[in-house]
Amino acid sequence: MAIKSGKPVMGEIIIYLARNLRMGHRHIFNEEPDLRHPEDAGFNDAVSSFVVMKGIWKLYRDANYMNAYDGEFGPGVYDWVESYGIRNDEMSSLKCIRPT
């Protein structure tokens, strides 16, 4: 029996609706061009904290990777976005730019 493989996982990030990794959360693998996706729109302009599990990530104010925040974010706990130069409840897209 042949083993099947899906797309490779470059990165994983978990975004949270409240600071200190509280309330609802969502796992994102590799990229998310628009947090307003109709099947799960609750995270657009609503992220207050996150954890990078794998990869180096770039975060954006607007959908489709427009208006990037300064810096790149590697593995670690980011318990309050404003401590890292990101305005609270403003993120709309994100992507892993390279693996770790």
Secondary structure, DSSP 4 states (H G I P E B T S, - for coil): -PPP--S----EEEEEEETTTEEEEEEEESEES-TT-TTSGGGTT---EEEEEESEEEEEEETTTEEEPSS-B-SEEES-GGGGT--TT---EEEEEE--
